[in-house]
Amino acid sequence: MKIVYHIVFGLAYVLSASVAYCQTGKVFDDLSLPSEILGGERKYAIYLPPDYETSERSYPVLYLLHGAGDDQTGWVQFGEVLHIADQSISSGEATPMIIVMPDADTGRRGYFNQIDGKWNYEDFFFDEFMPHIEKKYRIKGEKRYRAVAGLSMGGGGSMIYALHHPELFSSSAPLSAYVGPLSLEEMKRRMDTENYTDEELKAYYENHNALSLIEQVSEEDKGAVRWYIDCGDDDFLYEGNSLVHIAMKKQEIPHEFRIRDGGHTWTYWRKSLPSVLKFVTQAFHQY
């Protein structure tokens, strides 16, 4: 009987260990799609939650944007998105979701349409990338189940995307966001302006600067997006993030603003990601 007991116990242990081992999501970091707008293949990475392959349900989606100098693999390699998302889902802090990480570093760098009209990444994102992703994967297509987040350059992208399209995102979580030049004069100093009129430069600035866009938010859109803004107290982008917080307060736009100890580092963003997943889950779950 003891032998039978040990065999049964051993099999039960192996089975439970196997089940536990299988409770992990999957990441694919070298996927691509063709883009007519950008004239070539565009890469992306994706996280699929642990039960994606065994269920038939559709999932909410988080678009997670990388920073300057990284590509679609940044959140995978340095941000440990697989481990952190699995852990957050397992603990119940986050609902199972699909996380999509596009490449915005190849060709030209950035998430926006360029002023010269020759590199329209934002058009690509909304007209080609999102439709492709949400057709290929089992994603819930309603605003309630869609969120955007990112760090640094991607923090700025997640901020501007949600300001440009409050009808598409339930939540936006910019981390250590680059909010753009803090004045029109600063933008002019940073770029070659001789081929553009003052009117063209002013129009581009007002449409791609977070502070300017916040001032333009309509009364009916002030509560359209749930905002989670997070920046380290030693971050060189602290000023811009603080000004965004102040501008939102003045406009009476509801938002969460977090200042924690830390700088512009992956150590900081890895600690931020669980809070982001928890925050966007609240909207997915109809908080």
Buried (B, 14 or more C-beta within 10 A) or exposed (E): EEEEEEEEEEEEEEEEEEEEEEEBBEBEBEBEBEBEBBEEEBBBBBBBBBBBEEEEEBBBBBBBBBBBEBBBBBBBBBBBBBBBBBBBBEEEEBBBBBBBBBBBBEBEEBBBBBBEEEBBBBBBBBBBBBEBBBEEBBBBEEBBBBBBBBBBBBBBBBBBBBBBBBEBBBBBBBBBBBBBBBEBEEBBEEEEBEEBEEEEBBEBBBBBBBBBBBEEBEEEEBEBBBBBBBBBEEBEBBEBBBBBBEBBEEBEBEBEBBBBEBBBBBEBBBBBBBBBBBBBBBBBEEE
